[in-house]
């Protein structure tokens, strides 16, 4: 017992140490991802899913499976040693068939490893879809793409399922072949042993029994080691992907200590004949022999149409990429010879689409320069014109900004990002449309602060779920499970060799098919359940895209621990135990009853073990989800992290999240080791008792010696079967925990239903909208009143423009109209009907939206435009027409692949202006009755803005339109201009009438004065 305890304890601790070593993966991801996002088969979202799935495979391969395999192989070796000592001839004859087993095991391992690799790639693609959709849930909901995305996710799951079924069939074939060979060995041993006893007298009956039991135990344990080989093969395939990542040499190593650090930085920047194209689009030349000088202390501004290479020059100077030809120099030194962390520490950057991390406002600003005081942070926010809105929040600087800054308005995010850049006190300041999201007042103040900075520096511009419910989801596969159970039962009953071979192959295929279908179904229904939830559910940090993607990648596969092949092995074991005890009862019921007294002890040990491991599984799952969230956030925002030189901070955060599983591993190892050791001890105690009591029955009650032999043989077989069944306890515990989380999600009723059956629909949708005394707070920030008695209306065909300071509730009103949320008090009326009574898919189908930060999906330009109408098949003619109206068509036709050009993850292959025009074309192709424009032209150059504004003016005709804009020149023709402050409308009328009133709007237009 102590030996087994030590075996299992050391294995569990070794496993957790291995997981600790795998933290290197996150470091390498942070080191490689910018290149990956532009050329690898593993996009950012796929990386996160690959690692979750792969580490689980490695977990299964190196946790208790290693110790179980060593134990069974050791028993195999020592069993044959006993045989050699007692009768070497008999043992040698039996062992002669071993090469047949070795060859088959090698072929099986190779096939399983290959199929596992393909299966994991398919799951990675599915995970990438899930991460992309969950990260862009507002866009998916706005365009009614839930069903389309669920189908796209399921297509990748179907591919993974096919590989899994093939793998299960091969494993079943191997196990059938293996047990066929084992029972052939038994027959050979009986035949040749009888000859050695009867014909040649070389062995005594007692020695024959000794040799036979040694060979029997060896063969049985060899057969039981075969499931471990499958786990090892799968783990090996997964480990290859993991270690390929770790071993990959990045082209630009951000952790390298190499490179010069200049003692004095003047700030002269020069581009020498620079030519560049992105790795994933080598046919599109972005920079073509660019040469220019930027002197220290000068301000240089890049202007030009979208896609001309403005932002690319900034990325080259940050060394996100290296030029294909030419050189970029700082003070005459090629930046490729400089230390990369030191170089990036000199740079401050503010981008048009600012990235905030899911922590507090203060911590986001502190990312600019660790160790700064609160006084420094306050000063930076004052310079960025962010101090006032921050101090008006209940939690002030400790306010959580949400996933990706989702709890802040666009202008608020921009000002926090500017404060982060200012506090860095950089020698070189890069401003990429830094004030595009700000209102007039903020833009003037912040621009003054940035100008001042430019003068100072060098510058450039759950309870466990019942297993019965798990099996209920497997109901469509019950025919497969029934066939598999019959096969397992036949195998457990140990009938003829043909039955053994056939049943193992049949059981392997049937249970693999059942398990893979269940995994696919659970992943699909889990993903669909996520897409059913209201938008407020996604605002909860526990439901971040990283955590949800991790949950999808792990929970469904863990549930297989209570179904699929595990059922086959448990049925096999239970049938074997049942048949063995029937035989034992037939020959000696007294001896059998004595042996059965030990079974409750083993059962209690298993129950206690499962209960304790379930608790540990819950803790570990939470920790892994938290780690997955950190990893996903880091991978998605790698450019910002690299620009801030904060890779090490995220690696440390990732490691901290993984500390809990490591610490709990010791307790888990002690419990598992004690329980497993106790159960093995009880089995051998049963052996000892059976021999002792069997001898008594022979001597005292005249029981035939052969009957005792038969009973004990049956006990040995049932004992090994019981040991095999008990080894599934950890998987069973994980399965119940994973199923509980999954069913909790499936059972949750969303607060806003997107069912096609719920709510009102009507034919003549006019587009009349009215907000009546709407009060609103976000679910995750109930102490911050965003809308405070909002009253405004717009007639069909009219244009309503919202203006006001950042954070005053403009975008929130649009989200209420889309029914992403419902007002806490008051009503939103659509054609006179309360929005809460209107069918949600019907309502959203009437609305087209263009957001300030456009979200594109990782597919072609044509497919992104087609996404505008998911109710039908959009023709290429309609796509061309929409693209022409958005002034996109001419640009697309210059690309080598034209409308089939892949836009990359989150549109990473395109400039911001190009992405914005695709988003506008997507809204136009929808042909909506209501058009929502949230800073729709903010990312465009002057020429494009004029063109697209003309297109939008044309698109507004005959439609109700709600516009949010900081550039007041774009809204002067609106029918109604509503001036908002603190969540309420303080003025509304036409531009001319508001100017005549000389109120807040007049001051805003003429002086940029604060609205109050």
QUIHU-V103432 format. One record per run of one state. SS is the DSSP state (h for helix, s for strand, l for the rest). FROM is the first residue (numbers start at 0). TO is the last residue. If there is no record, write none. Layout:
((SS | FROM | TO) (SS | FROM | TO))
This chain:
((l | 0 | 0) (h | 1 | 20) (l | 21 | 22) (h | 23 | 35) (l | 36 | 42) (h | 43 | 61) (l | 62 | 62) (h | 63 | 85) (l | 86 | 86) (h | 87 | 94) (l | 95 | 96) (h | 97 | 134) (l | 135 | 135) (h | 136 | 141) (l | 142 | 144) (h | 145 | 198) (l | 199 | 203) (h | 204 | 223) (l | 224 | 224) (h | 225 | 246) (l | 247 | 258) (s | 259 | 259) (l | 260 | 267) (s | 268 | 275) (l | 276 | 285) (s | 286 | 293) (l | 294 | 308) (h | 309 | 316) (l | 317 | 323) (s | 324 | 329) (l | 330 | 331) (s | 332 | 333) (h | 334 | 336) (s | 337 | 337) (l | 338 | 338) (h | 339 | 344) (l | 345 | 345) (s | 346 | 349) (l | 350 | 358) (s | 359 | 359) (h | 360 | 365) (l | 366 | 372) (h | 373 | 382) (l | 383 | 385) (h | 386 | 390) (l | 391 | 394) (h | 395 | 397) (l | 398 | 398) (s | 399 | 399) (l | 400 | 401) (h | 402 | 404) (l | 405 | 408) (h | 409 | 422) (l | 423 | 426) (s | 427 | 430) (l | 431 | 438) (h | 439 | 455) (l | 456 | 456) (s | 457 | 458) (l | 459 | 465) (h | 466 | 472) (l | 473 | 473) (h | 474 | 492) (l | 493 | 495) (h | 496 | 531) (l | 532 | 533) (h | 534 | 538) (l | 539 | 539) (h | 540 | 542) (l | 543 | 543) (h | 544 | 561) (l | 562 | 563) (h | 564 | 586) (l | 587 | 587) (h | 588 | 595) (l | 596 | 597) (h | 598 | 635) (l | 636 | 636) (h | 637 | 642) (l | 643 | 645) (h | 646 | 656) (l | 657 | 657) (h | 658 | 700) (l | 701 | 703) (h | 704 | 725) (l | 726 | 727) (h | 728 | 746) (l | 747 | 758) (s | 759 | 759) (l | 760 | 767) (s | 768 | 775) (l | 776 | 785) (s | 786 | 793) (l | 794 | 797) (s | 798 | 803) (l | 804 | 808) (h | 809 | 816) (l | 817 | 823) (s | 824 | 829) (l | 830 | 831) (s | 832 | 833) (h | 834 | 836) (s | 837 | 837) (l | 838 | 838) (h | 839 | 844) (l | 845 | 845) (s | 846 | 849) (l | 850 | 858) (s | 859 | 859) (h | 860 | 865) (l | 866 | 874) (h | 875 | 884) (l | 885 | 887) (h | 888 | 892) (l | 893 | 896) (h | 897 | 899) (l | 900 | 900) (s | 901 | 901) (l | 902 | 903) (h | 904 | 906) (l | 907 | 910) (h | 911 | 924) (l | 925 | 928) (s | 929 | 933) (l | 934 | 940) (h | 941 | 955) (l | 956 | 958) (s | 959 | 963) (l | 964 | 966) (h | 967 | 969) (l | 970 | 974) (s | 975 | 980) (l | 981 | 982) (s | 983 | 988) (l | 989 | 989) (h | 990 | 996) (l | 997 | 998) (h | 999 | 1006) (l | 1007 | 1011))
